[in-house]
Amino acid sequence: MNSETSNPEQTALSTETILDEGPNVGFLETFYGVLFNPRKTFEKLYSEDSFTVVIYGILAVFLSNIGKLEPGHVNFINILGVEFIGFLSWFFVGLFIIFFSTVFKTPNNNLARLLGFTGLASIPFLLMTPANLLGHFVPFVYAVCMTVISIWAFILFWISLAKSFQLEAWRVLLMAIIPFLLGIFLFTFLIANIFGMLFTGAAVH
């Protein structure tokens, strides 16, 4: 008669394996880490699986888009529009960067990781939410906060690219500036024309 005995060491190893299957860095830890210690946080995230990183990026973009709402224009339609434009801008800027990285044969050009990292770089825009409330009464406060946070977000964007491609920060400066500005300009122009045609057609009918 065969009897099976459980080995405590094997049980412990199995438990550790199950626990290790989850992400090593939680979203809240990532959220605060990107704001206050971005280099170390992105280094930790580099070892995470691409699915976890891109999910963190999606959550960050969703939250940061809310902070981009202008004072006095907070309603369901505007929130939906800002989220739609924000997500598409984020995705197209990522595609531009991957395209340039492929042309210049940049190593470690993983689209999912890049989208996750650049999405997390937009977290400072969430801090615009309280500034929106003050800006409704003092527009100057909103303008100053928007300028400071935009610079802060661009610096994080630069760091996120450097850590995503595992390159020195100075080597990704042009890679950050050109696609970022070009993507925003082209997408804004495209969306403005689409909405212009829609509203013009609605006015005619």
Sequence and secondary structure as in RCSB ss.txt:
>XXXX:A:sequence
MNSETSNPEQTALSTETILDEGPNVGFLETFYGVLFNPRKTFEKLYSEDSFTVVIYGILAVFLSNIGKLEPGHVN
FINILGVEFIGFLSWFFVGLFIIFFSTVFKTPNNNLARLLGFTGLASIPFLLMTPANLLGHFVPFVYAVCMTVIS
IWAFILFWISLAKSFQLEAWRVLLMAIIPFLLGIFLFTFLIANIFGMLFTGAAVH
>XXXX:A:secstr
       HHHHHHHHHHHHHTS SS HHHHHHHHHH HHHHHHHHHTS HHHHHHHHHHHHHHHHHHTS TT  S
HHHHHHHHHHHHHHHHHHHHHHHHHHHHTT S   HHHHHHHHHHTTGGGGGHHHHHHHHTT HHHHHHHHHHHH
HHHHHHHHHHHHHHHT  GGGGHHHHHHHHHHHHHHHHHHHHHHHHHHHHHHHH 
